[in-house]
Amino acid sequence: MPMPLLKALTVLPLLWLLSACNEAPTPPQTVPLMMLVNQPANHDGRLITTEGTVRRVEEPLHYWIEDAQLRRVAIQPDALIAPHLGRKVRVTGRFSHAPDQGRRLQAEHVIPLDD
């Protein structure tokens, strides 16, 4: 194999790897609670942003957000969402859905909207 071709075959994969590392992360998709409730499989595993009012139940303790039509998505971790109880918030996080666990959002950011 000629030396220039060998060098090219060595360098090209390295350039490809470097370019892949520089890709910007995909921004979260804004999805209303209605879509998360009606089409949860379409958003499973995706980074999303949604809005609702924070509610909780004591036994067992858990938090969720809901809209005016009572469409709900559980929010975790509790420590991140608990300070906003009763307030309207915008939540960004990783959405998941499973028949045995329901709709959940692993929150990364919570922004109060009623200030």
Phi, psi and omega in degrees: 000132179297145184302316179299323179292320178298318178297317180297318179293335178279319185281322184303313178298325178294318177296320178298316179298317179297320180292325179293326180289337183270001180292136179287145177296149179290129179292155179295147177269134176280123184226122177291154179305324180305317180288324179294326179283316185279333183223057185297325182296332180291343185241000183302127179084359184266154173277119184226163171236134178215171183228151175178180179263134184282129176230167177208164170229148186278319187242109343287147184300123172202158184240154175209169169245151180217158176257186183296336179267012178063030171280129192233148173222127178293145179239132175228152359280153181305318184299331181279327185263333185306320181296349184254014182309129179084356183254154173278133184223161169248125184241133174243133179181187182267120182272142174218153179217132175213139182306324182272351182236352177077199181264129181222149175234117176276098189291139172250325181220139174230125180238120177293140182251353185258019179273000000 
